[in-house]
Amino acid sequence: MRAKLPRVVISACLAVFVLAGLLGVGYIAWSPSPPGDPNAVVLRVRSVAGMETPTVLPRPVPDLTVYGDGRIIVAKTTYGAVASTRIMDGRLTAGAYRKLYKDGLLAGLSTSRTHHADELIFDAGSTQVEFLSGGLRHTTTIRQGASGPREWLVERLTERFTAMRDDDLIRPPITYRPERTAMVAWRPDRMSYGKAEREQRWPLRPLPEGDPAGCTVLDWAEAQETKRVISSAGSVNWRSGGHLYNVLLRPMLPDEKDCTALNRPRRG
């Protein structure tokens, strides 16, 4: 009986290696066709903080967005004395785009679901992933602390493509130049967020009115002029139309056509 034990172990190991090899060959041979509509959002990854900023403000630019022609837009935020976000624009090779789509299917993103953590984490954030499959948009929510094979696959996919590796891209990435920029003006006197000690008259066309906030879309030239005014003034509240406002500019992605695309989802 003892002499047979090593043979059983060796046979089991060989079976594992053969199975792994078959799975590897199957993965390589499997070639699903990704969407080809250049206007379609195929993948979008968004980090959602546990402590959200006020809902009058627009949602931040998503961490990762991939369109049906392989265009990839990545927002990278660095934190110091002031948080700074740099938005990069690239184009995936055909092979990298197919791999991204295949790995998304392998991670189960073609089915909407929520991955919960084993333990309840007070006010934990989450990662929200939108994925286009079969002409339908599916949303996966991964709560902070959730773990498992699918979560690992999503994390690996996100890390690879937000890194914008040279071998994944047709050309080096460039700084994203938005055709449209949302200008949001909200009344800081109705909340403590954005309250400044100084006030100044708004020098451009009247700010979009709203209670507590208003939003309008600027073209490239208008956005550059508005950015110049805001950056030169420093920390102030702007007076326009008889009210005080704080002003924020948010670059819009190609699929975001108006201010409604930036609204935060209502909590249930």
N, C-alpha and C positions, 0 to 999 in steps of 0.2 A: 504493500500500500504506500510506503514512504517513497519508493522509487517513482511512483506514478505522480506524486504531488508536483515536482518540478515541471513535468510534462504538461500538467493541467495549467500551471501558471504561465508557462511559455505559450501554450495554445491561446489562453485568454488574452495575453499581451499582443500576440499576432492578430487576433480578431479585432482588438481595439485599433491597432495600426491600420489594418485593412479598411475598417469602417471609416476612420479619419481620412484615409486616402480617397475613399469613394465619395465622401462628403466634399472633400476639396475639389475633386474632379467635377462633381456635380455643380459646385458653386461657380467654377470657372466656365463650365458649359452653359450654365443658366444665363440667359441674356434677355431680360425683359426690356421692352422698348419704352423709354421715358417720354413724357409729353414733349411736343415740339412747338407749341404755341409760344412765341416770344413774349407775349403779354401776360402769360399765365404764371402765377406764383406756384412753383413746384414744391419748394421747401421754405419754411420760415421758422426760425428759432428765436424765441423771445424770453428773456429772463424777467421774472416778475418778483419784485421785492415784497417781503412780508409787510413792511411798513410803507404803504404807498403814499406818494405825494398827493396833494389835493386833486380831486377828480376834475376840477376846472382846467387843469393843465393837460396838454396832449400826451399820449403815450410816447415814450422815447423811441428812437429809431431801433428796429429789431437788431439783435446781435448778428443774424445771418439771414439773407434772403437770396434765393436762387430762382431764376426765371427759366422758361422753357427753351430758350436759345443758349442756355449755359451761362448767362450773365449772373455774376455773383456780387452782392453788395454786403460788406461786413462793417459793423460799427464796433470800434474798439475804444473803451473808456479807460483813461488813466486817472488815478486819484492822488491828489497832493493837497496843496492849500486850496486849490479850486479843481473840481472835476472837469476833465476835458475829453471830448469825444471826437475821434477822427473816423471819418467814413471813407472806406476804400472801395473802389469799383474795379472788377476784373472780369475775365471771360474764361470759363473752364474749357479744357480740351474735351473732345467728344468722348474719349475714354474715361476721363475723370467724371464727366457728367453722368455717364452710364453707371459708373461705380457708385456714385452718390445715390442714384435712384435705386439701384439694386440693394445697397446697404440699408436704405430707408425701408424697403419692403421686408428685408430680413429682420429688421428691428421691430416689425409689426406696426409701422406707422400708417398702413393702409386701413386700419381699424381705429375708430375713436375710442379712447379709453383714458382712465386716470390711474396712475400708479401712486399708491399711498405708502407712507413710511410705516415701519413696524411700530415705532413709538410716536406718540403725539408730540409735535414740536410747536410750542406756542408761537403764533404769528410767523410761521415759517414761510419762506418764499417758494417759488416753483419755477419750472421751466415749461413753457408752452410751445408745442411743435405743431405747425400746420403742414399737411402733406397732401399733394394732389395725386390721386390714383383712381383709375377708371372713370375719369371725368368728374369725380366728386372730391370735395375737400374734407379731410379728416383732421381732427384735433386731438392731440395727445398731451395730457398734463402730467408732469412728473413732480410730485411733491418733494420738497427738500428732505433728505434722509432716506428716500426710496432707493432700493438696491435690487439688483438681479441682472440676468443676462440681457434683457431688452434695454434696461437703463444704461448698462455698460456700452451696448452697441450705439445707442443714441449719443452718449457722451463722446465716444470715440469718433463717430461721424462728425459731430459738431466741432470737436477740437481740430480734426484734420482740415476741414474746409474753412474754418475761421482763421486758421494759420496762413491761408492763401499761399501754399507752397508753390515754388516755381514750376515743379514738374506737373502740377495740376492745372496750370494756367497757360493760355495761348501767348500771353504777353504779361510783362510786369504790371501789377495793379497801379491805378492812378487815384488821385483824390477825387471823390465823387462830386460832380457838379450838378446840383438839382435844378431842374427846369422850373420847379415850383417850390415855394417856401411858405409855410403857414406862419402867420403872425397872430399870436394870441395875446389879448389884453384883458387883464382881470383886475378887479377892484380890491386892492390890499386893505382898504379900510373895513372890508367885510370879514377879513380874516387876518391872522398874524403873519401868515406866510407871504413873504415878499414885501413886508412893510419896510420903508426906508425913511431916514430922517429928513432928507431933502426932497423938494418937489421942483419940477421945471415944466415949462410949457412945451407941449409936443410940437416940433417944428414942421412936420410933414403933414400930409392929408390926414383928416381926423381919424383917430383910432376906431376900430370896429367896436360898436357899443354892444354891451351885453351885461346881464345881471345874473351871476357875478362875473361872467366872462364873455368876450366876443372873439370871433376868429375870422380872418380873411386870408386869401391866397395871393402871394406876391410873385411876380416873375423875377428872373435873375437880376435884372438891373435894379428893380425896386428893393429886392432883398439886400443887395450890396449897399445901397444908400441907407437903408434902415439899420443895417448892422453897423455902419460907420457912426450913425447918430447915437446908437445905444452904447457902443464901446467907448466913445469919446466922453460921454456924460458920467460914466461910473454908476454908483449906486444911488438912483433917484426914483421917485414916483412921478409919472408923467401926468400933466393936467391936459385933458382934452374933452370938449363937449360938456364942461361943467363938472367933470368927475376926475378923480385920481385913478391912474392905472399903473400896473406893472406890465412890462412888455417882454415877451419871449418869442424867439424865432426857432422854428423846428423844420429842418429840411424834409421835403416830402420825397418818397420813393416813386419810381415810375408808375406803379399801380395805384398810388394814392392820389386821387383826382381832386378831392375837396376836403374840407375840414371834418366832415363826418367820419372819414376813414381813420382819423386820429383819436376819436372818442374812446375813452376807457369803457370796457364792458361793465354793465350794471351788476352789482353783486346780488346774488339771490338771497 
